[in-house]
Amino acid sequence: MVAILDTTLREGEQTPGVAFGAHIKLAIADLLDEIGVDVIEAGHPAVTPAIAEAVRELARRGLRATIAAHARSLERDVDLALACGAGMIGIFYCVSDERLSDQRTSLSCAVERIQGVIARIRAAAPDVSIRYTPEDGVRSRFDNVVTAATAAVEAGADIISVADTTGYMIPGTRRSMYDFVCRLRAALEARGLAPTIAVHCHNDRGLALANALDGIRAGAGLVDAAVLGLGERAGIVDLATLLAVLATDLGYSGRWRLHRLPELYRLVSEHGGVTVPINAPVCGANAFTHCAGVHSQAAIRNPLHYQSLSPEPFGRRAEVALGHMAGLAALRHCLDRVGLGHLDDEQARAVLARVKEIGQHGRRVSDRELIHIVRLTCPALAAAHRDVA
């Protein structure tokens, strides 16, 4: 059973120019909780007092989801996270040879620090879930990752997160998330350890979702995602797309309230200043819109001819766009929708010609504009039906 950690409020705020007010963070968290994500990563309390206060407020809000706080492997960071009352604390420390050299430390010193802060959390809060992330783990020497992960679990960590921090992994190659997670699980099991494995996949190569699914296939029990895939650089796994695949294709139907996703995306888009791409899966304006004549004609008869996702579970509906590629079937469909389906073929073709002319300028004709086109093109008909609109 895979669990979902949404990190819009932590990783998402690492998107340049994105910052949410405290009231918006509460609204986002409420929607995430209603949708049914398992963990809401609320922020890194050491970054600013405002973030610390937001984490505290969310932790005492009584949500079903676990509230997580992010922390460096420093005592002052974990103390702040503990003071916020978070139900999960995630620490990170890179153990690649290059980073250890840059920081003028050794693997043994790094392990000592990791174990020390985990033991500190465990002693102060026995019921708190602890996640350790060997940052950039997939590009680190594998033995270093195993050594650090082993020490973390032995000190009290419940979760080891495999972070593809730079979006480096490629399915089906030697840089496979599936292979990495399998190897790590096997190495830890050989030591008698069985923590939950999480995956945190960046999208630098456009493969974040594919790598996350590879991680799930390999047995990862927790996956990080964010609304709009927000995060550093090209961001991380998009929440809506991940939930759509899990619910539709991987046996998790009914697990989440998917119809609330569009409202969540509107909220994050408006207050994060990031537009939802029109071609974004699930929540994009065109996600369930048919345009080309052949597509529209077939989709009007049966949407599944040109859809593999049903829009209804996501609170959406299939639509037909009127533009320069529209045909008579699409026009008839839209005319029926506005109560003007009784136009004869000659009238309909005249209206279609005007629609195509407008569409050549890169515009889509709305239902209301279609009514005005009919009034101009067929004045006698329009005079008898002025109440339509």
HELIX and SHEET records of a PDB file:
HELIX    1   1 GLY A   12  GLN A   14  5                                   3    
HELIX    2   2 ALA A   22  ILE A   35  1                                  14    
HELIX    3   3 PRO A   49  ALA A   59  1                                  11    
HELIX    4   4 GLU A   75  ALA A   83  1                                   9    
HELIX    5   5 ASP A   97  ASP A  102  1                                   6    
HELIX    6   6 LEU A  107  ALA A  124  1                                  18    
HELIX    7   7 GLY A  137  ARG A  139  5                                   3    
HELIX    8   8 PHE A  142  ALA A  155  1                                  14    
HELIX    9   9 MET A  177  ALA A  190  1                                  14    
HELIX   10  10 ALA A  208  ARG A  217  1                                  10    
HELIX   11  11 VAL A  227  GLY A  229  5                                   3    
HELIX   12  12 LEU A  239  ASP A  249  1                                  11    
HELIX   13  13 LEU A  258  ARG A  260  5                                   3    
HELIX   14  14 LEU A  261  GLY A  272  1                                  12    
HELIX   15  15 GLY A  293  ARG A  301  1                                   9    
HELIX   16  16 PRO A  303  HIS A  305  5                                   3    
HELIX   17  17 GLU A  312  PHE A  314  5                                   3    
HELIX   18  18 LEU A  328  ARG A  337  1                                  10    
HELIX   19  19 ASP A  345  GLY A  359  1                                  15    
HELIX   20  20 ASP A  367  THR A  377  1                                  11    
HELIX   21  21 PRO A  379  ALA A  383  1                                   5    
SHEET    1   A 9 ALA A   3  ASP A   6  0                                        
SHEET    2   A 9 VAL A  39  GLY A  43  1                                        
SHEET    3   A 9 THR A  66  ARG A  72  1                                        
SHEET    4   A 9 MET A  88  PHE A  92  1                                        
SHEET    5   A 9 SER A 129  THR A 133  1                                        
SHEET    6   A 9 ILE A 159  ASP A 164  1                                        
SHEET    7   A 9 THR A 196  CYS A 201  1                                        
SHEET    8   A 9 LEU A 222  ALA A 225  1                                        
SHEET    9   A 9 ALA A   3  ASP A   6  1                                        
SHEET    1   B 2 THR A 289  HIS A 290  0                                        
SHEET    2   B 2 GLU A 319  VAL A 320  1                                        
END                                                                             
